[in-house]
Amino acid sequence: MNLAYCDRIADAIRKALIKSDPTGIIGPVGAVQMDLHPTEGWFQSTKKTMIVHDMNGKAYSVTVEEQPVLDIDVDQKFFEETAK
């Protein structure tokens, strides 16, 4: 099983949304929220979500979630690239 980097990826997306918006379309960017049980508060998954608003106040949900079915076998990829 490979490590998941949902925290790091969500943080990078949030920082990019805040830092770079030359057109001025992106409004407030909310904090990264963890996927916690709604009443007990325990950790349910590595999924991270943030709410982003545009300049008109419309809200969007940005989610970073593992997709294990689509994982790439890094060792196999490395082997194929070095064999070329």
Secondary structure, DSSP 8 states (H G I E B T S, - for coil): -----HHHHHHHHHHHHHH--TTS-EEEE---EEEE-TTT--EEEEEEEEEEEETT--EEEEEE---GGG---HHHHHHHHHH-
